[in-house]
């Protein structure tokens, strides 16, 4: 018997849940998330933005969305900036043939 095929939406949801768990686990590992929630964040944004972000992230609560979004931002690397900063750092006469 073969396993039932998953729809694209189901595969995307599963991948999102795995990504979310990895991000939150990494945030916990480096001490950004823990059992103590000692700060309240408040702001006014459109409900359409919140709904779209929740849908994209596959989360349901505002707190979960905020923790995930802030964790992603806090853990984001600077690869793009570093890569662009290296432009021109390799000598033009270097032989790059393989």
C-alpha positions in Angstrom: 0.0 0.0 0.0 1.2 3.5 -0.7 0.9 6.4 1.7 -1.7 8.9 0.8 -0.3 11.8 -1.2 -0.3 15.1 0.6 -1.6 18.3 -1.0 0.7 21.2 -1.6 -1.0 23.1 1.2 -0.4 20.3 3.7 3.3 20.1 2.7 3.7 23.8 3.0 2.0 23.8 6.4 4.2 21.0 7.7 7.3 22.8 6.4 6.2 26.0 8.1 5.6 24.3 11.4 9.1 22.7 11.2 10.7 26.0 10.4 8.8 27.8 13.2 9.9 25.1 15.7 13.5 25.4 14.6 13.5 29.2 14.9 11.9 29.1 18.3 14.2 26.4 19.5 17.2 28.4 18.4 15.9 31.5 20.1 15.5 29.5 23.3 19.0 28.1 23.0 20.6 31.5 22.8 18.5 32.8 25.7 16.0 35.0 23.7 12.9 33.0 24.8 12.3 31.5 28.2 9.6 30.9 30.7 9.6 34.5 31.9 7.5 36.9 29.8 8.3 40.3 31.4 7.6 42.8 28.6 4.3 43.8 27.0 4.4 45.0 23.4 1.6 47.1 22.0 1.0 48.7 18.6 -1.7 49.4 16.0 -1.5 47.6 12.7 -4.1 46.6 10.1 -6.0 43.4 10.7 -5.2 42.4 7.1 -1.5 42.5 7.9 -1.9 40.3 11.0 -4.2 37.9 9.2 -1.8 37.5 6.2 1.2 37.1 8.5 -0.5 34.4 10.6 -1.6 32.6 7.5 1.9 32.7 6.0 3.5 31.6 9.2 0.8 29.0 10.0 0.2 30.3 13.5 -3.1 31.3 15.2 -2.3 33.5 18.1 -0.9 37.1 18.2 1.7 36.1 20.8 2.9 33.2 18.7 3.2 35.5 15.7 5.1 38.1 17.6 7.5 35.6 19.2 8.2 34.0 15.8 8.6 37.3 14.0 10.9 38.8 16.6 12.9 35.6 16.9 13.4 35.6 13.1 14.5 39.2 13.1 16.8 38.8 16.2 18.5 35.7 14.7 18.8 36.9 11.2 22.3 36.7 9.8 24.1 39.4 7.9 25.2 37.2 5.0 23.9 39.5 2.3 25.6 42.6 3.7 28.9 40.7 4.2 28.7 39.3 0.6 28.1 42.7 -1.0 30.9 44.2 1.2 33.4 41.8 -0.3 32.8 43.1 -3.8 36.1 43.8 -5.4 38.1 42.1 -2.8 39.4 39.4 -5.1 42.3 40.5 -7.3 41.2 40.7 -11.0 44.3 38.8 -12.2 43.6 35.7 -10.1 43.0 32.5 -12.1 39.7 31.0 -11.2 39.6 28.2 -13.8 38.9 24.8 -12.4 
